[in-house]
Amino acid sequence: MDKIRTLIDETTLAAKVKELGRKITERHRGHEVVLVPVLKGSFVFAADLARQIDLPVTIEFLGCRSYEGTESSGVVQITYDLTKPIEGKHVIIVEDIVDTGLTMTYLLENLETRRPASLELCSLLHKPARTRVPVDIHYLGFTIDDVFVVGYGLDYAERFRNVPFIGVLEQGAAAASKG
């Protein structure tokens, strides 16, 4: 059985998501916003966040990968692109975690070429100790230490996304899940 140490519990997550939704609502009052969740990790966060925004919201998913196992490869690959244009729209990228900043820099530059009216970033988590390229996070949930986290959509080898809190895999659990 895998052991996961709780880092951020469900109650704390819910309160922070509500606060982020309120901030987005206040900043974008009078506008429709397009949320762009980055798949797969941000889907749980994005669903909860969308329900906390008191504005018209549309959702356009974007899939990319830069991780293999627990390390960022540094090479970003878009695996699923937006299905509708975002030109002239107020766009908020919804990310689970900003780690090195490489993936997010690539995505921000890519989406900026599509000429949105505004482009912002909302990230549930940020690991400043791993930052290689600084990224402006407009709406941030939590700053965390340099630990590998799972739960609330985040995974290890496609597992643990359904854990309802953010946690750290205890030593040995990750190795056991490789088999």
N, C-alpha and C positions, 0 to 999 in steps of 0.2 A: 504494500500500500504506500502510495506517495504521501510524503509529509510536506505540507505547505504552511509556512509561517506567515500569519497575517501581517501585512504592512499597512494597508488602508482598508478599514472595515466598510461594510455595506452602508451603514448610517452616514459615515463621513463622506463616502462617495456620493450618495444621494444629495446631501446638503451642498456639496461643491458643484455638482451638475446643475442644481437649481440656481445657485449663485451665478454660474457662467451663463445660463439661459437668460437670467434677468439682465446681465450686463450686455449681452447681444441684443436683447429686446430694446433696451434703453438707447444703445448706440445707433441702431438701425430703424428706429421708430419711423413709420411712414414708408418704408421700403419692403419689398419682398427680398428675401435672402435665399441664396442657393447654397445648401450645405454640400460639401464634397468630402464624404468619408473616404479615408484611404483604407482599402480592404487588405487583409481581412481583419486586422487587429482592432480597428476602431468601430466596428459595426454595433457593438453593444452600447458603447459610449454615445455614438451618434444617435441611436434610437432614443435613448433616454434624454439626450440634449435637445433633440428636435421637439420633444413633448414639453420642454420647459421654455421654449421660445414662443412668445405671444405675438407672432407676426405671421404673415403668409410665408411658408417655407416650401421649397422644392428640394429634392435630393437627387444628386448625380454622383454615382459611385466612380471611384478611380482605384484601380488595382495596380500595385507595384510590388517589387521585391528587391531587397538588398541584403537579406539575411540568409545565412545558411547555418543551421544549428543555433548557436548563441552569439555568433559574431557577425557584424556587418561586413559584407564583402566590399563595400564602397562603390560597387557598380549598380546603378539603378536601372531596372527594366520595368517598363509599363506593361502590365499584363492584361489590363482592362481599362479602356479609355472612356471618357465621357460620351454620352449618347446624344447630347443636345449642346448647341453653342452657348457660351457664357458671355459673349460680347455684350457690354453695357449692363451687366448684372452685378449685384453685390454678392461676392463669393466668399465663403468661409471654408477653408480646408479644415476638416476635422480629423485629427491624428491621435493615435493612442499614446505614442511616446516619441519625443525628439531626443535622439541619442547623440550621434556624431554631428548631425545637422546636414550631412551630405545628401540624404534622400530628400529632405524638405527643401533644401536649396534648389535641387534639380526640379522638384515639382512646382515650386513657386515661380521659377524662371519659365518653365514650360507653360504654366497657366497664364502667366503675365502676357505671353505672346498672343493669347486669345482675346485680349483687350477687354477684360471685365471693368465695370465702373469702379469697383474696389476689390481688393484681394487681401484677406486676412487669414490668420492661422489661429486655430483653437486646438490646443493639445492638452490631453488629460495629464500627461506626465512629462517631465524634463529631467535629464541627467546631465547637469552642467560639467561634471568631471570628465565626461566623454566627448565634450564638444570639440570638434575640429574646425567647423565653420559656424560662426555665430548666426543665429536665426532670430528674427523678431517674432516673438510669440505674443499675439494680441490678447489672447484669453488663455490663461494657464491654470490648470487644476492644482498640481502638486509638483514640487521639486523633490527628487529622490536621490539617494546615494547611488553609487555605481554597483548595483546589484541586478541580477537578471530576474525580472518579474513576470508573473503569469496571472491569469484570471481576468474577468471583466472584459473578455475579448482577446486578451494577449495570450500567446501560446508558447509552448516549447514542443517542437516537432508535431505541430497541429493539435496538441493535446492541451487541456486545462482552460480553454476559452470559456467554458461554461461555469467556471468557479465564480461565485457571485461577489468576490472581493479581490483586491490586489494583494498578491502574496509572493513570497520568495520560496523557490523550491529548496528543500533542505538537501544537504550534501548526500549524494548517492541516489536521490530520486531521479535526477536528470540522467545519470548514467544508466539506471535501470530502464528508463523509458526508451533508450536507444534500441533495445532488443525487440 
